Amino acid sequence: MSDPSRTVERLEAELNELRERLSSLETARSARPPRRRALLGVLAAVALLGSAVAYGQATCSQTLASLGMVTFCANNPAVAADVNTNFTALVNLVQAKVGTLSAGATSTQTITAARMNIGGPVSSASHITGGNSSGNIHIDGTANGNVYLGWYSGKGTVFGSGSQSEVARIDPSGNLTLSGTINSHRPIQVASNSCTGTNSSCTATCAAGVIKTAWGFHGGNGANTDFGFAQNTCGSFVQWKGSCIGQSSCTVSTGCNASSIILECW
């Protein structure tokens, strides 16, 4: 970075040297014919240096020094080295914010904006991809704030499988739809079976999870049976199968020609 005070000192020293040479030439002029061309050249140089010193005496505060850039003072010539220094500092500042200029993507530590709209090409949906060492992306509220999804618009929130397929959805009414299970359990899944035959026994199995409630119907079809009573009597009751809780399947033996079983599984 150029120092105006050093430039002034250097120019003043050169001016004093030229003045001394001019004085020597004037002394020698009485002894020999004057050389007008040389004298005119010296005078011109003195005039230029005097002008340069006048310009160089302008000083200003180095307001860009903290950024590694040179501040140009009024009436002070811009030196090529200083201009190049400013260009280099500007490139470094931009790359520190958005990544190298040759990179196709923009990289930055923090973006502060009141609203950000992301638009992708027509052939692909707009998206944000995690870019840390684990490929994760975090969405956080402030220390006392919450994270809101689909608050102002949209048809709900969809959770994907990572291969462009849906595994869960929360609609605008708050209904949750899952294609999988919760902790390997499918919420309120019903398993049932109706059986016929002499001294029939009937078995039902949970597709996922374990049994939370189990009811056996003696002598009747579960679809035609009121809670607590069995129609088409053969034993005439509904049996609570508490021994099946926590199991994956349950069997009811009725001794009747018709029976059924209903399970609730998680």
Secondary structure, 3 states (H helix, E strand, C coil): CCCHHHHHHHHHHHHHHHHHHHHHHHHHHCCCCCCHHHHHHHHHHHHHHHHHHHHHCCCCCCCCHHHCCCCCCCCCCCCHHHHHHHHHHHHHHHHHHHCCCCCCCCCCCCCCCCCCCCCCCCCCCCCCCCCCCCCCCCCCCCCCCCCCCCCCCCCCEEEECCCCCEEEEECCCCCEEECCCECCECCCEEEEEEEECCCCEEEEECCCCCEEEEEEEECCCHHHCCCCCCCCCCCCCEEECHHHCCCCEEEEECCCCEEEEEEEEC
